[in-house]
Amino acid sequence: MAAAAATLGTPLMGWQALVAMTGLEHVDDQLCYRDVAVGTPRQSGKSVLDLALLVSRMLSAPSQTCVYAAQTRLAARIRLF
C-alpha cells in the first residue's frame, strides 16, 4: 500500500503507515480486523490513505469491485482520476 501511495505522488505519513500496517494485519491469510475506523481532524490525510488503499486493492485483485465515494460525484472523480 505504501508503494501505491508513493506512485500516486503522496507518500504515507507516519500515522498513515501505522494505520495501514495495523488495519491490514493478516493471520492465516485472513484479515484480523473486519472494520477499521480512522478519526482525525480535517485535512489530515484520511482521503489519501483511503485512495492509496483503494488503488492497492484494485491492482492486487483485479476481479474485485471497488467503490470510492466523496461528498459529490465530481469530487470523487477528480480525486480518483
Secondary structure, DSSP 8 states (H G I E B T S, - for coil): -HHHHHHTT----HHHHHHHHHHT-EETTEES-S-------TTSSHHHHHHHHHHHHHHH-TTS------SSHHHHHHHH-
